[in-house]
Amino acid sequence: MPAEKASRKLQTVEPLGLRVLLRKDEDRKTTKAGIHLPDKIEIPTITGRVVAVSQQIASDEDWPIARYDKVLFNPKFAVPVDFEGDNRLFVVPVEDIVAVFRRSD
């Protein structure tokens, strides 16, 4: 029984150092003009939502990145996290986040 309870616990991923955990947006299957692409062809996305930031980034005001921010990132050094079936979670070095999308009020 204890092994069953342990497997049901919610598992979390906390990035360490100057890294963030993000969920990559879905690859698009339709162009901006509305043309539907075949299943084997997708437009790769390099945007995602921040799921968690490391403690080091959270306490450093030089990095204006927070949980739930939409970001543009360079996927070259993104490390996939085999945590969910869809495998869209990645640990990304903060230096590879090239832009944060903000709404102007």
N, C-alpha and C positions, 0 to 999 in steps of 0.2 A: 504493500500500500504506500509506503513513503516514496518509492520511486515514481508511482503514478501521480502523487501530489506534486512532486518536483517537476515533472514534465508538463503539468498544467499551469505552472506559474508563468506570469508574463515576463518575457525576456526583453531586456533593453540593451541598446548599444550606446555607449558613451564615447565620443571621440576624445582622443588625448592629444596633447601638444597643440600645435597650430593647425587643427583640422576641424571640419564640420561634417555632419552626417546629413545627406540630402536624399530626397526622393526625386529621381529623374522624371521629367514629364514624359508622357506617352509619345512615341514616334508618330508623326502624322502620316495618315494614309490617304489624305486628300490635299491637293495643292490649294494655294490661295484662290485660284480661279474656280475651284470646286470640282476639279477633275479627280475622280477616284482612281487610286493607283492599285495595280495588282498586288496580291498578298505578299509576294516576295520582294516588292520594292517599297521602301519606306523612306521618308525624309527624316534623317537623324536629327534629334533635338539635343541641344546642349544647355537646356534650361531645367530648373528644378526648384523644389521648395526645401528650405532648410528645416530639418527635423530636430536637430540638436547641434549645439555648439560646444566646444570644449570649455572647460572652466577658465583656461588661460585666455581664450578669445573673449569670453563673456566679461572678464574683469579688465580688459584692455580697450580703452576708448578709441585707440587707433584703428580698430577693426569694427566698422559700423554694421555688423551683421548680426541679426537676431533670428530667433526661431520664427518660422512661418514666412520669412522673406523669400520672394521669388528672385532667383539669381541666374546669371549666365556664367557658365564655367567651362574651363578647358578640361576635357575628359582624359587627357593623356596619362595623368598619374592618379586618376580616380580608382579606388579599390572597391570592387563589388562586395557587398555583404550578402552572403547566402543565408538569408534570415527568413525570407518569405518566398512563396512560390513564384511570384512575378519577378523577383530579383531586380527591383528598380532602386534599391537602396545602395548608396555609395558613400564611402569616406573619402573626402576630398581635401587636399591641403588648401589652406585659406589663400595662399598665393595664387592658386588656380581659379579662384573666383574673380572674374574680370569685371562684373557689373552687378549691381543690385537694382531691381526695378522698384521705383518709388512713384506714388501718386502725388501730383501737385495739388494742393488745396487752394 
